[in-house]
Amino acid sequence: MDLGKLFKDAWELFVKDIGQLIVGMLLAAVIPGVAGGAVLVLAVLLAMPGMVSSSEQGGFTALSAVSIAVLVLGYFAVFAVMLLVAVPLYAGVLTGELRRVREGRTLGFWDAFSGFRVFRGVVWTYALAYLLVPLALLVVPIAVIVLGGVLISWPLIAGGIVLVVAVSVGLVYLSVCWIYAIVVVVDRGVGARDALRETRALVHGTGWWWTFLALFLLQLVMMGVYLVAGVLPVVGGAAGLLIAPYGLTFLVAMYFQARREDWLIGAALSAAAPPPRPAASSGPPTATWPAPPEPPEPPEGADRV
């Protein structure tokens, strides 16, 4: 993996559509937040009739079981709504950026909403890779720790902690392997399982440690911007708006480099139609010679053999 070219391509892609990227990522952040807030307010309103009030203290002193259940369900509903809205919006911005590279098409301000066309694929892939698999792997270690606490067994607690550390290492490995999962669904139109297999093959084709290093360096850059944002509120706050869009173009540049198609980025940045890619050949090139000229016709009356 060429890290210098990676950062360069990501920056040039970002600059090419900076306004559209910022708007798209803001939509992907604000709309889920508003939707989640609306669900939370609704849950609180539904739980209010079960709140027991005290006339002496002039406030609420207890919650009924129904109100507690409503608030708990409301919390999960907020999470679900934000997931179902945020992931397709992010996938839509990815779709626009992938089309920018593959087709030379300018990213649109409303491309974020195109992600709902692959709603099922991106949501299921995200849930499988970042929610269901991690939870399934953590169930046993957490259960061992809880059981050790109930039985007051320090060996069980220690064993559970060791399992948690081991699972955490495994999750770091998988998170790097699955870094292109959503991109593959959007670009290739495959299902969740095929996407997870393909992204793992891409990462190992490039090199797991190279992929990890690229992501680590990106995190360092983003942390540096956050530190600037803390020191210079105005300038840093404006720079903070650039972090998420640049992270997206960085992921796109990584993806095309992993697929050995980073030449498409150069074509897109030069605003030229992508040149035809030469077909792969297993053998050496074959020379092509011109056909020999036709022999001249004999003159009339001459004997023909």
Backbone hydrogen bonds, N-H to C=O, Kabsch-Sander energy under -0.5 kcal/mol:
donor,donor_aa,acceptor,acceptor_aa,energy
3,L,1,M,-1.1
6,L,2,D,-2.1
7,F,3,L,-2.4
8,K,4,G,-2.0
9,D,5,K,-3.2
10,A,6,L,-2.3
11,W,7,F,-2.2
12,E,8,K,-2.4
13,L,9,D,-2.5
14,F,10,A,-2.1
15,V,11,W,-2.7
16,K,12,E,-1.9
17,D,13,L,-1.2
18,I,15,V,-1.0
21,L,17,D,-2.6
22,I,18,I,-2.2
23,V,19,G,-2.3
24,G,20,Q,-2.6
25,M,21,L,-2.5
26,L,22,I,-2.1
27,L,23,V,-2.5
28,A,24,G,-2.0
29,A,25,M,-0.8
29,A,26,L,-0.6
30,V,26,L,-3.4
31,I,27,L,-1.6
33,G,29,A,-1.2
34,V,30,V,-2.7
35,A,31,I,-2.5
36,G,32,P,-2.9
37,G,33,G,-2.3
38,A,34,V,-2.3
39,V,35,A,-1.9
40,L,36,G,-2.2
41,V,37,G,-2.4
42,L,38,A,-2.1
43,A,39,V,-2.2
44,V,40,L,-2.2
45,L,41,V,-2.4
46,L,42,L,-2.2
47,A,43,A,-1.6
48,M,44,V,-1.2
50,G,47,A,-1.1
51,M,48,M,-2.0
52,V,62,A,-2.2
53,S,51,M,-0.5
54,S,59,G,-2.7
55,S,53,S,-0.5
58,G,54,S,-1.6
59,G,54,S,-1.0
61,T,52,V,-2.3
62,A,52,V,-1.3
64,S,50,G,-1.8
68,I,64,S,-2.2
69,A,65,A,-2.4
70,V,66,V,-2.5
71,L,67,S,-2.5
72,V,68,I,-2.5
73,L,69,A,-2.7
74,G,70,V,-2.5
75,Y,71,L,-2.1
76,F,72,V,-2.0
77,A,73,L,-2.4
78,V,74,G,-2.4
79,F,75,Y,-2.0
80,A,76,F,-2.6
81,V,77,A,-2.8
82,M,78,V,-2.4
83,L,79,F,-2.2
84,L,80,A,-2.8
85,V,81,V,-1.4
86,A,82,M,-3.0
87,V,83,L,-1.7
89,L,85,V,-1.6
90,Y,86,A,-2.5
91,A,87,V,-2.6
92,G,88,P,-2.0
93,V,89,L,-1.7
94,L,90,Y,-2.1
95,T,91,A,-2.4
96,G,92,G,-2.2
97,E,93,V,-2.1
98,L,94,L,-2.7
99,R,95,T,-2.3
100,R,96,G,-1.7
101,V,97,E,-1.6
102,R,98,L,-2.9
103,E,99,R,-2.5
104,G,99,R,-0.5
104,G,100,R,-0.9
105,R,99,R,-1.3
111,D,108,G,-1.2
113,F,110,W,-1.3
114,S,111,D,-1.8
115,G,112,A,-1.2
116,F,113,F,-1.3
117,R,114,S,-1.5
118,V,115,G,-1.2
119,F,116,F,-1.2
122,V,118,V,-2.5
123,V,119,F,-2.3
124,W,120,R,-2.2
125,T,121,G,-2.0
126,Y,122,V,-2.4
127,A,123,V,-2.7
128,L,124,W,-2.5
129,A,125,T,-2.6
130,Y,126,Y,-2.7
131,L,127,A,-1.4
132,L,127,A,-3.2
133,V,128,L,-1.9
135,L,131,L,-2.2
136,A,132,L,-2.6
137,L,133,V,-2.2
138,L,134,P,-1.7
139,V,135,L,-1.1
140,V,136,A,-0.6
142,I,138,L,-2.1
143,A,139,V,-2.5
144,V,140,V,-2.4
145,I,141,P,-2.1
146,V,142,I,-2.7
147,L,143,A,-2.6
148,G,144,V,-2.4
149,G,145,I,-2.1
150,V,146,V,-2.4
151,L,147,L,-2.6
152,I,148,G,-0.6
153,S,148,G,-2.9
154,W,152,I,-0.6
157,I,153,S,-2.0
158,A,154,W,-2.9
159,G,155,P,-2.7
160,G,156,L,-2.5
161,I,157,I,-2.1
162,V,158,A,-2.3
163,L,159,G,-2.2
164,V,160,G,-2.3
165,V,161,I,-2.3
166,A,162,V,-2.4
167,V,163,L,-2.8
168,S,164,V,-2.3
169,V,165,V,-2.1
170,G,166,A,-2.1
171,L,167,V,-2.5
172,V,168,S,-2.0
173,Y,169,V,-2.0
174,L,170,G,-2.4
175,S,171,L,-2.7
176,V,172,V,-1.7
177,C,173,Y,-2.2
178,W,174,L,-2.4
179,I,176,V,-1.4
181,A,178,W,-1.6
184,V,180,Y,-2.9
185,V,181,A,-1.9
186,V,182,I,-2.2
187,D,183,V,-3.0
188,R,184,V,-3.0
189,G,184,V,-0.6
189,G,185,V,-1.4
190,V,184,V,-0.5
195,A,191,G,-2.3
196,L,192,A,-2.4
197,R,193,R,-2.1
198,E,194,D,-2.6
199,T,195,A,-2.6
200,R,196,L,-1.6
201,A,197,R,-2.0
202,L,198,E,-2.3
203,V,199,T,-2.3
204,H,200,R,-2.4
205,G,201,A,-2.0
206,T,202,L,-2.0
207,G,203,V,-2.8
211,T,207,G,-2.4
212,F,208,W,-2.6
213,L,209,W,-2.6
214,A,210,W,-2.4
215,L,211,T,-2.3
216,F,212,F,-2.6
217,L,213,L,-2.7
218,L,214,A,-2.0
219,Q,215,L,-2.2
220,L,216,F,-2.0
221,V,217,L,-2.1
222,M,218,L,-2.4
223,M,219,Q,-2.6
224,G,220,L,-2.2
225,V,221,V,-1.9
226,Y,222,M,-2.2
227,L,223,M,-2.3
228,V,224,G,-2.1
229,A,225,V,-2.4
230,G,226,Y,-1.6
231,V,227,L,-1.6
232,L,228,V,-3.2
236,G,232,L,-3.3
237,G,232,L,-0.5
237,G,233,P,-1.6
238,A,234,V,-1.9
239,A,235,V,-2.3
240,G,236,G,-2.1
241,L,237,G,-0.9
241,L,238,A,-0.6
242,L,239,A,-1.5
243,I,240,G,-0.9
244,A,240,G,-0.6
246,Y,242,L,-2.1
247,G,243,I,-2.6
248,L,244,A,-1.8
249,T,245,P,-2.1
250,F,246,Y,-2.4
251,L,247,G,-1.9
252,V,248,L,-2.2
253,A,249,T,-2.5
254,M,250,F,-2.4
255,Y,251,L,-2.4
256,F,252,V,-2.3
257,Q,253,A,-1.9
258,A,254,M,-2.5
259,R,255,Y,-1.7
260,R,257,Q,-1.1
261,E,256,F,-3.4
262,D,256,F,-0.5
264,L,261,E,-1.9
265,I,262,D,-0.8
266,G,262,D,-1.1
267,A,263,W,-1.6
268,A,264,L,-2.4
269,L,265,I,-2.6
270,S,266,G,-1.5
271,A,268,A,-1.2
272,A,267,A,-1.9
289,W,287,A,-0.5
302,A,299,P,-1.8
